[in-house]
């Protein structure tokens, strides 16, 4: 019979992983949407945007949620921690670039496409994939 003394007891960290993921998701994605409203409110009169343009950009952002399988592949290949960090950096860069948008095309490109993709990299899929793995395997980031 094998001795238990030589075997290190592993502590379950799944709930801690879930708590950290909750905070990361709330802070990161919450900050993006907290910034989005005042930023768009300033851009509407500055670029003379119509409600149709604004609606189109937010529709485009919603449809880019279909990139979930690509995000999943990236998380599987590189790990959630690296994808969340890259997504956070890209989100900061594209949020800053949104402030210098000068026309509707750039608004769609930067705020509608690039920022939505960056948000996806640091948002829902990588965070909840980590929580799922942490709770099912007893591991985490």
Buried (B, 14 or more C-beta within 10 A) or exposed (E): EEEEEEEEEEEEBBEEBBEBBEEBBEEBBEBBEEBBEEBBEEBBEEBEBEEEBBEBBBEBBEEBBEBEEEBBEBBEEEBBEBBBBBBBEBBBBBBEBBEEBEEBEBBBBBBBBBBBBBBBBBBBBBBBBBBBBBBEEEBBB
